[in-house]
Amino acid sequence: MTRILFAPRQSEVILDIARSLAPPGFELVVADPGTPEFYQAAADAEYYLGLARQMGGEFFRAAPKLRLVQLLSAGYDRVDMEAARKAGVPVANNGGANAIAVAEHTLMLMLAVLKKLVRFHNDIVAGKWRVGNPADARVHELAGKTLGIVGLGNIGKKVTRRAAAFDMRVQYYDIVRLTQAEEDALEVRFVLFGELLRTSDVVSLHVPLDDSTRNMMSTREFALMTPSAILINTCRGAVVDEAALYRSLTEGQIAAAGLDVLVEEPPAPNHPLFALPNVTLTPHSAGPTWENWTARFRNGFDNIQRVAAGGRPRWVIPELA
């Protein structure tokens, strides 16, 4: 049977989903990276299915028969692109299987920040009901706000559609522009990056992490934003310069931030952003939902079967396409 190496090990209920969807003729071998079982399975594996865990030259040398690395995640920043290129192995991400989840989470963070959800929850459980001056605890509506989306891929497009339901105006910046017809269909308009930062009430990041996007939001970029603007980040922590974000939040350059990702995960207990009342955090939980485990496995197995039949894989990451 053709061997698929699955890693890292997940809970049995998730593995049951994978096994139920695994196509006939394929053997799913589960192992944790770095273990003897992992390297033993890698030696005969033709396919890798799972999450990226520092996949470099050692990994590709251990799997000489590999024909495809099929990630269950949208992000691929832990895969060594040069090592994959030298090995001649295509790397595909999850084909947008978690796009709905991340788009919903993005809107949730916008609402949580603008409605001060965490502050009000903490006040209530502490026995405080509508305390303080209402002017100091202002809440805001999404309706009428301008949303600036940086990166209009699968997730960005789904955020656009959901934001329109809240009567937001949507503009975007991406290194790959849509056609005029596509922009009209989505009711979104292209602007330059600096223009987006200057004119958006909410800036939401949806880009992959690579050399061109690392620290793309830093001192100069925050200085362009308005004092009432908020930043939402559900892509990768290192896209944002956290020291510059801290300064912008404490000096009033921007109003608030909603972050699902940080540079270091899990973060240090004394992370400076923890002390700020205008920061709302979630633990890199935007992507995985119960529903999209099935969607991710379905996409993964479909792509593996495509390659096994002699076809070209879908969703190959841009650097290797």
N, C-alpha and C positions, 0 to 999 in steps of 0.2 A: 504494500500500500504506500501511497505517496505521503510523506511525513510533513506535517505542519507543526512547527515549534511555536507554542503559545506561552507568552511571558508578559509580565510577571503573573504569578499565581493569583487568582481572584477567589472570592467566596464561592462555595459550592452552588449557591442559587444562580450565580452568574455563569459559572462553568456549565451548569445544566442548560442554560440558554444556548451557549456556544455548541455544546454537544448535540442539541436538538436541531441545530441549523447546519451542522457540518455535512457537507455533501458526501455521498457514498464514494468509496475508493480512496478516501483521505483519512489518515490517522492523526488525531490531535494529541500532541505530547505536551504536557504542562510542566513547566519548570521555572524556578526563580533564577534571574541572571546571576552569574558568578558562581553558581553551584556546580559540582561535578556532573549532576544530572543535566544541567543546561548545556554544558559543552559536549557531553555524550550525545545528546539529542541533536545539537547543532551540526555535528559531523555528517549526519545523513539527511538533514532537513532541506527540503527544496523551497519551503516558504516559511516566513516568519509572520506571525499574527500577534499583535499586542500593542503595548505602549513602549515608547522609546526610553531607553535607560542607558544614556551615554554609549551610544552605538558607534564605535570607532573601528580602527584597523584590527584590533584583537578580535572583535566580534566577527568581522567579515572573513578573517583568516580561519576562524573556527568553524565557519559554515561554507565550505568550498562549493557545495552543490546549490547554493541559494539562488533562486530565480526571481524572488520578489520579497521586499519588506513591506508588509501591509500594516500600517498603523491604525489603531482604533481612535487615535486622537486627531484633531485638526492641526495642532502644532507639531513641528518636526525639528525644533531647534537643538534637540539632544542627539541628532543624527549627524555624524561627521560626513559632510557632503563629499569631500575629497576622497575619503576612504570608500564610500559607496561608488563613486565614479571609477576609481581604480579597480574595484571588484567587478564593475560592470553590472551592478544590481540596481534595478529601479526601486524607488521608494515612493509609496503612495500614502496619502493620508485618508481620512475616513469618508471622503466624498460628501461632506456637508451633513453627516448624520446627526451632529450635535448643534446644527445651526439654529434650529427652532429654540432649543434650550438656552443657548447663549443670548439669542435675541430677546427672549422673555426676561432673562436675568438682567439684561441691559436696561430694559424698561423698568424693571423692579428697582434697580439701583437709582435710576433717575427719580422715581417717585419717592423712594425712601429718603433720598437726600433733600429733595424739595419740600417734602411733607414733614421732615424731621422725625421720622418714624422711631429711630433708636432713642433719641432724647426723650420723646414723649413716653415710650414704653418704660424707660428707666425711671422717669419721674413718677409714673403711676405706681409701679411696684415699690417705690420708696415712700409711698404715701403722699405724693405731691400731685395735686389736681389743678391744672391750669395756673401754675405758679409764675410769678414774674410779670414783667411788662410785655404785653402782646407784641409791641414793636420790636422787642429783642428776640422774639421767637416767631418771626414771620415765616409763613409757609406760602408756597407758590404753586401755580397751575402749570401744567405742560402746554395747555392750549395757547396758541399764539406765539410760543417760543420757537426760536430757530435752532434746529439740531444740525450740528456739523459732524458728519461721519468721515472718519479718516480710514480709508480702506473699504471699498464697496464690493466685497466678494459675496459668498453665500450668506454669511452672517450679516454683513452690512446691508444687503438687500432686504433681508427679513426684518431687520431693525427699522428700515425705512418704511416698510408697509405697516408695521405696528405703530410707529410714531405718527403716521398719517391718521390712524384711528383716534389719536389724541389731539388732532387738529394742530400738529406741529408743522412748521415749514422745514423742509429737509434740503440741505446742500451737502456736497461731498467733495473730497479730494482723493484721488487715486492715481498712481503712476500709469494705470491703464484706464483710459476714458471709455465710457459707454458711448454707443452711437446716439445721435439725436433722438431716434425713435425709441431706443431703450430708456433714455432719460425721460422722455415724454410719458412713456408707459408707467414708469415708477413715480412720476411727478417729483423728480429730483433734479437739481441743477449742479453743474460742475463749477467749482471755484478753486483758485490757487490756495496752497496751504496757508500762507500768511493771511490771506483774505478770510479764509475759513475761521482762523483763530480770532481775528479781529471782530467778526460779525456774528459769531455763534453764541447763543445763550448756554448751550450744552455741547461739549466736545466729547465724542465717543470714539474710542480707538479700536480698530478691528484689522490689524495688520500682523503678518508673521514677524517673528523676531529674526533678524539677520543683521549684517553689518550696516545696512542702510537705514534700519529702523531703531537700532539700539540708541537709547537716550534721545529719540527724536523729539520728545517733549522735555525741554530743559529750560535754562534761565531765559534765553531769548524768546522762546515760544510762549512761556507763561507771561512774559512782559507784554506780549501782543494781545492777550486775552483781556476781557473787561472785568472789573471788580465784582460783578454779579454773576459771572459765568461759573459753571461747574464742569469738572472733568470726570469722565467715566472710563474705566479701563477694565475690559474683560478679555484681553488678548494675552499679553505676556508682561510680567512686571518690569523687565529691563528695557521696555520701550519708553519708560518714564524714568527720568533722573530724580530719584526720591529725595535727595538733598535739596534740589531746586524746587520740587513740589512742596516740601516742608516750608521753605522760605516763602514761597508764593502764598501759601495758606495762612501763615502767621503774619505776613506783612500786608495782607489784604489785596494782593494782586488778583487772586481769584477767590470765589466765595466758598467753595466746598469741593469735595471729591468723593466718588464712590468707586471702590477698588475691589475687584475679585482676585487680583494677582499682585504679588510683590516680587522684588528682585530675589530675595532669599525666602525659600519656602520649605519648612515653616519658618516664620520670622523669629528673630531674637525676642525674648520677653520684654525687653526695654526699648523696642522699636520706637523712634521719635514720633511717628505718625499716630501711635496708640494714644498719645496724650492730647490729641487735637479733637475738640468737639465737632468740628466741621468735616470729619472724615468718617465714612461708613464703609465697613470692611466685611467681606465674605471670604471663606477659605478655599479659593480656586474651585468653587463648586458650581460654576455656571454651566459647564459642559455636560457632566454625567447626570443623566436622569434615568429613572427606571425604564421609561419608554425607549430611550435611544440606545440602550445596550443591544436590543434586538436590531435596530436599524444599523448600528455599527458592525455587528457580526454579519448581518445580511450583505452589506456592502463589501465587507472584507472577503467573505467566501465567494461572492460573485466575481470579484476581481481575481482571486486565486484561480477559480475555474476558467476565467477568460485567458489567463496566461497558460494554464495547463493545456488548453485547447489550441495553443499556438497564436493567440491573439495578443494585441497590445494592451497593457494595463491602463485603466482609467485613473484619474486623480493623481498622476505622477507629479511630485512637487516641482515647482518651476525651475529650480536650479539644475534638475536632472532631466527635464523634459526635452 
